[in-house]
Structures are given as C-alpha cells and as structure tokens.
Amino acid sequence: MSYLILTAKQFQRPPIYYVQIGLMISFLIIVLFFDYIFKLEFRKVTWMVIFYLIFFFGGTGGMLGVASLSGKIWLIVSVILFLIMTTLAFFQRAITGM
C-alpha cells in the first residue's frame, strides 16, 4: 500500500485514489489495534461492530476503485470477489451470531 501512495503522484491519480487507499490503511490500523494490541471484544458491542463494518466495506470497496485502474478484467474479477466476500460475511454473521 505504501508503494501505491508513493507512486500515485507519478501516475497522476485523482484525489479519490488517496481516499480509497486511506480507508484501507485505516481499516488495517483499526484491526491491528482492536484485535492484536488491545485485544478488545468489540464484536459483542453493536456500535463498535457497525464502526468496524463501515471501515471494512469502505476499505475493501475502495480497493475496487484501485483495481479498476489495472484494467477491465481486474475490475470484473474484483467485483465478483467483493460480492462473494460480502455474501459470505453476512452469511457467517447470520449463522454464528458473531
């Protein structure tokens, strides 16, 4: 991800590109702190789960925009995988309740 940010100016990426990368980095930092550093049981607190999901889907959805810059084939593959991931995430939540 650092490489994407460092080369963005060279390839004249639009400002939304930085937002997309920033959302993904923010999500990774949140996961680092919530799960690994503070070891919070945040998945049991509704407002924290909503906060987490906003960054999760915002970050992964933003990566669709980044993938679209690689060509139409990569965009199609990324969208299909995003939809599968979204379906499985909600399916898992429905089954486990967590």
Buried (B, 14 or more C-beta within 10 A) or exposed (E): EEEBBEEBEEEEBEEEBBEBBBBBBBBEEBBEEBEEEEEEEBBEEEEBBEBBEEBBBBBBBBBBBBBBBEEEEBBEEBBEEBEEEBEEBEEEEEEEEE
